Amino acid sequence: MEAAPDEDNINDQAIVTIEANGLASKQVTVYEHDLEGDSKPLVKIEEPNNRDRVDNDVVISGQAADSDGSIQKIELYIDDELVETFFSNTFEYEWSTRNYTIDWHKIVAIAYDSVGNKDTDDIIVYVADSLPSVDIDISTETPLSGTVTFTVNAEDYRGIQSVKVLIGNDEIAIWKERPRTSVTFDVDLDTTKYEDGIYALKAVAIDTGDQESAPFKIAITIKNH
């Protein structure tokens, strides 16, 4: 435990700025007797930034340094839970946010030097639910005729619950099975049901949080006559 300053001699207290190995400086309160011994380490969370909006997989990284010693370990916490311990002066952790609520979460890094001194850095980030993505794989180099098969792909890190395929506003196919993070399926399009012309082929994916993707649109030309 850090000793309190002598109440009769407040001059043994000082505010100093410490900097180690190029890390951003930090002001701390120290006492005269500390200045003669081992100084505290300095730790910095470099990514993500404080109050960032994050989703999917996020890399948490940073470094620590000690101006007169070595770093023994760095502990990384998310919401007060220890998720990893690093026995070096740098850290990098891939955080999968899919098991965390859509809300603010606290990230804390604690660095310890070789004699037990420690320093803490913390940030908060907002875990958001990203929109699903969807696309259509179809050749549009020549007009379409007869029955044409094309492929629809959709992804969402929390899970796809359904995908709709439309020509204009007419639904021509729907995928709806057990939710999964990646979906691929084929659609057989009977172009003889449509008059010759140009149409908008569209796909929309919906995730398990009922969020709808931006529609994927592609122009197709149908010519049977």
N, C-alpha and C positions, 0 to 999 in steps of 0.2 A: 504494500500500500504506500502511496506517495506521502511523504511527510508534510505536514502543514507548516507554513512559515511561522517564524517566531513572532508572536503578537507584539513583542516589545521592540522588534527591529524589522519593520516592514520592508526595509531596503534590501533584505535578502531575496526579495521576490522580483522577477523581471520578465518582460515579454521579449522573446527572441524569435528569430526566423530561422528555420532549419531547411536545408536543401541537400539532397543526396543524389549523386549520379544523374543529374539532369531532370529529376522529378520536380513537379511544381512545388514551390515553396509553401510552407504552412507555418502559421504563427502559433506558438504554444506558450503556456505559462510554465516557467521552470524556477527553481530556487537555487541559491548560490551553491549549496552543497552538491546539487546535481551537475552543475557545470564542470565540476572537477572530475566526475566519473563518466560512466558510459551513457551516451545520449540515446534517446528513443529512436526507433526506426521510423521510416516514413512509407506509407502505402497509399496507392492511388488506383481506383477503378477507372480505367480508360474508356472502356466500351461495355455497355451502352452509356449514353449520357443521362444525367439526372433528368427525370420527368419525360424520358422518351416514351413513345408509343411502340410497343413490340408485339409480334405475333410469330407463329410457327416456331422454328428453331432459332435461338438467339445465342450468340457467342458473348460470354462475359469474360473480359480480359483486363489485365493490369499488371502492375509491378510494384516491388518494394525495394528499399535500399536502407542501409545503415551506414552513416558517415564514419563511424569508428569501430565497426564490427561486421558481422555477417548475419544474414537472415536465416533463421532456423526453420520457420514454416509460415505458411499463409493459410488461414482458414476462411472458407467462403460459405456464407449463410444466405438462404432465401427464406424470408418470413420466419426468422429465428430458428430455422432448421439447418444444421450443418450438412452441406451437400458434397463438399470435397475439401481435402487438405493437400496442399502442395508443399513439397520440401525443396523449394528453390526460391529465387527472388522474382519469378514471374508466374503468372497464372493465366490459364485459358480453360473455360468450361462451356460446353455446349448445353444450353438449357432448353428443354422441350417444354413449351408453355401449354401444351394441349391439356395437361392434367391440372392446370391452375385456373381459378375463376377469372372471369372477365372483370378486372378491378385493378386497383393499385397494389403493388407488391414491393417489398423492401429487400434490397441486396446489400449485404455487409461483408467487407473484407477486413480481416484482422491479421496483422503481421507481427511476428515475434522475433526478436533478435537472439543472439547466442547467450545472453545473460538473463533473458526473460522479460526484458522491456517490450512493450507492444504499442502499436498504433492502429487506429480504426478509420476506415473510410466507408461511407454508406450513401446509397442513392435510392430513389424510388422510381419505378417504371410502371406504365399502364399496359396490362395485357389486353389486347384487343382481339376480336374475332375477325380474321381476314375473310374476304369474300371468296367463294369457290371460283375455279376457272374451268372453262370449257372450250373445245374447238372441234371443228369438223374437217376430216381429211377426205377431200373429194377432188377429182380432176375437173378443171373448168376450161381446159385448153380448147376443147371442141364442144359443140352442142350435145346435149344428152338426149338419148332416145332409148325406147324399150325399158327394160328394168335395169336400174343402176344401183350398185351396192357401194355404200360409203361408210366410213368409220367415225364414231363420235368418241371423244376422250374428255373426261372430267376429273378434276382433282380438288381435294380440300383436306387440310390436315386434321380436321375434326371429324370428317366423314360426309360423303355424298349420300343423300337419301332418295333423290330422284333427278332425272334429266328428261327434258321435253325437247322434241324436235318438231319444227314447224316450217311450212311453206306459206309465206305471208302470215296470216293469223290462223291458218288451219293446222291443227296438230296431226302429224303423220306418224309419230312414234313416241313411246315413253319408256324409259327404264326406271323400274322401281323394285328394288330388291333389298336385302339386308344391307345396311349402310356400310360403306367401305371408303377408304381414303382415295383410292384410284379406281376409276371405272372406264372400261372400254367395251363398246358394243357396235355391231354392224346394223345398218338399216337398209332395207331393200326398197327403193323408190320406183314405183310404176309410173313412168312419165306419161304413159298413154292416157292417164286420167286427166291430164292437163292440156290445155290448148298450147300451141306453139307460142313461145314468148320468153321474156326474161322474168325470173322470179327471185325473191329473197329467201334463201334457205337459212334457217336460224336454229340455234340450240341454246337452251337455258338450263343451268344446273342449280339445284337447291340443296343446301347442306343441312346437317342435323340440327342446326340452330335456326332453321327456317330462313336463312339468308339466301337471297337469289343472286346469281352471278350476273355480271354484265353480259348481255346477249352476244353470242358470236354470230355474225352475219356474213354470208357470202352470196354473191350474185351467180345464178346459174341460168343457162340458156337451154330451153327445151325445144327440140325440133324433131317431130315425127313425120311431118308431111312436106 
